[in-house]
Amino acid sequence: MNTPVHHFNDLFAQLGLPCDESGIRQFIAAHTPLAAEVKLPDAPFWTPAQASFLRESLLQDADWAELVDQLSSALRRAER
């Protein structure tokens, strides 16, 4: 069984966001820092579909879960 290999920019594409380096940096800069008490899928900037995808990825420990965790970490950094 082959496990799909996803990259950080693939997660952004899956979420329907700009997935080039500049777009990713802009998104993270615009939404950082995300408060520690806010779960990533509950952040106010997601559409309902995006929030659902993030929540399901984490709940099911899907192929995307590691990248969702990386995005969560990136959004919680204090520096811009």
C-alpha positions, 0 to 999 in steps of 0.5 A: 500500500502506497501512502500519498506524499503531500507537500505544504503547498499541496495543502494550500491547493487542497484548501483552495488557497494560493499555493505558491511560496508568495501566497503561502507567506502572505496567508501566514503573515495575514493570520499570525499569530493564531491564539493558542486556545483556538483550534485550527479548524475553528479559526474565523478565517476559514470557510465552512468547507475548509474548516470541515476539511481540516477537522476531518483530516485531524480526526481521521489522522488522514494523509493531510494531518501532518501538514495540517499540524505544520500549518497550525504551528506556522500560524501560532508563531509570534513573529511576522 
